[in-house]
Amino acid sequence: MSAKRLSKLDAPKVLKDDERVMNDNDFIVSKTDTKGFITYCNQTFIDMCMYSQDELIGANHNLIRHPDMPRIAFKLCWQLIQSGEEFFGFVKNLRKDGGYYWVFANITSSVDTNGNTVGYYSVRRKPSKKGLEAVMPLYKQLVDAEKQGGMAASEALLADFLKKNGTTYEELVTTLQAM
Ligand SMILES: Cc1cc2nc3c(=O)[nH]c(=O)nc-3n(C[C@H](O)[C@H](O)[C@H](O)COP(=O)(O)O)c2cc1C
């Protein structure tokens, strides 16, 4: 483990419009403790985010949080996984060099033999191109809403969007990934 626990405060401040696209059959895997500190990462994760294993183990997962991601997405994620449900979502991640990569993520709880949550487990695959085309403008609107009116504004905007489209968050993202 590196001497210092890295977090989003250590992430690059200068962003590059440089995308690294996941391979069709690759999976990015990481595990965290119950607070989101990384306890395991696979080689594909290391290759994609450009941090070393030493830098990643012990770091907070928000190290790779991209500012284009709406806060509401992570609120929803933590609400779901802390209540024992799984999360699916499109996530833009920030690489160590300031570039980015998109994933379609699934996060589930890791439970011990007594059923207690001991951490979380995430597997990401290549996101659908059509799904991303739909998600990018929605995330932009959500981020703008958060700048204006905080999380309450993006929460209301997302609820309105889902209602208008007659869908739920999970149905929306799984349908988009299947496109
Ligand atoms: C297992 C697991 C994997 C996660 N993977 C990511 C990830 O790849 N990218 C990301 O930005 N946040 C990820 N998160 C969410 C982060 O813990 C955090 O909520 C998010 O980066 C927002 O951080 P902030 O609220 O400090 O800005 C993950 C959380 C868990 C539990």
Ligand as a Chemical Component Dictionary entry (heavy atoms), coordinates in Angstrom:
data_LIG
# 
_chem_comp.id                   LIG 
_chem_comp.type                 NON-POLYMER 
_chem_comp.pdbx_formal_charge   0 
_chem_comp.three_letter_code    LIG 
# 
loop_
_chem_comp_atom.comp_id 
_chem_comp_atom.atom_id 
_chem_comp_atom.alt_atom_id 
_chem_comp_atom.type_symbol 
_chem_comp_atom.charge 
_chem_comp_atom.model_Cartn_x 
_chem_comp_atom.model_Cartn_y 
_chem_comp_atom.model_Cartn_z 
_chem_comp_atom.pdbx_ordinal 
LIG C1  C1  C 0 -17.288 -1.071 -5.182  1  
LIG C2  C2  C 0 -17.348 0.393  -5.550  2  
LIG C3  C3  C 0 -16.838 0.810  -6.764  3  
LIG C4  C4  C 0 -16.893 2.150  -7.145  4  
LIG N1  N1  N 0 -16.381 2.511  -8.346  5  
LIG C5  C5  C 0 -16.356 3.811  -8.697  6  
LIG C6  C6  C 0 -15.764 4.211  -9.930  7  
LIG O1  O1  O 0 -15.289 3.404  -10.732 8  
LIG N2  N2  N 0 -15.759 5.550  -10.212 9  
LIG C7  C7  C 0 -16.279 6.482  -9.376  10 
LIG O2  O2  O 0 -16.231 7.673  -9.683  11 
LIG N3  N3  N 0 -16.870 6.113  -8.203  12 
LIG C8  C8  C 0 -16.914 4.813  -7.863  13 
LIG N4  N4  N 0 -17.500 4.449  -6.677  14 
LIG C9  C9  C 0 -18.186 5.482  -5.875  15 
LIG C10 C10 C 0 -17.243 6.231  -4.974  16 
LIG O3  O3  O 0 -17.145 5.522  -3.756  17 
LIG C11 C11 C 0 -17.760 7.656  -4.680  18 
LIG O4  O4  O 0 -19.050 7.582  -4.126  19 
LIG C12 C12 C 0 -17.821 8.543  -5.928  20 
LIG O5  O5  O 0 -16.603 8.523  -6.623  21 
LIG C13 C13 C 0 -18.191 9.990  -5.581  22 
LIG O6  O6  O 0 -17.305 10.464 -4.670  23 
LIG P1  P1  P 0 -17.498 11.834 -3.888  24 
LIG O7  O7  O 0 -18.887 11.813 -3.342  25 
LIG O8  O8  O 0 -16.439 11.837 -2.825  26 
LIG O9  O9  O 0 -17.307 12.910 -4.901  27 
LIG C14 C14 C 0 -17.469 3.113  -6.277  28 
LIG C15 C15 C 0 -17.986 2.683  -5.034  29 
LIG C16 C16 C 0 -17.934 1.352  -4.677  30 
LIG C17 C17 C 0 -18.499 0.926  -3.362  31 
# 
loop_
_chem_comp_bond.comp_id 
_chem_comp_bond.atom_id_1 
_chem_comp_bond.atom_id_2 
_chem_comp_bond.value_order 
_chem_comp_bond.pdbx_ordinal 
LIG C1  C2  SING 1  
LIG C2  C3  SING 2  
LIG C2  C16 DOUB 3  
LIG C3  C4  DOUB 4  
LIG C4  N1  SING 5  
LIG C4  C14 SING 6  
LIG N1  C5  DOUB 7  
LIG C5  C6  SING 8  
LIG C5  C8  SING 9  
LIG C6  O1  DOUB 10 
LIG C6  N2  SING 11 
LIG N2  C7  SING 12 
LIG C7  O2  DOUB 13 
LIG C7  N3  SING 14 
LIG N3  C8  DOUB 15 
LIG C8  N4  SING 16 
LIG N4  C9  SING 17 
LIG N4  C14 SING 18 
LIG C9  C10 SING 19 
LIG C10 O3  SING 20 
LIG C10 C11 SING 21 
LIG C11 O4  SING 22 
LIG C11 C12 SING 23 
LIG C12 O5  SING 24 
LIG C12 C13 SING 25 
LIG C13 O6  SING 26 
LIG O6  P1  SING 27 
LIG P1  O7  DOUB 28 
LIG P1  O8  SING 29 
LIG P1  O9  SING 30 
LIG C14 C15 DOUB 31 
LIG C15 C16 SING 32 
LIG C16 C17 SING 33 
# 
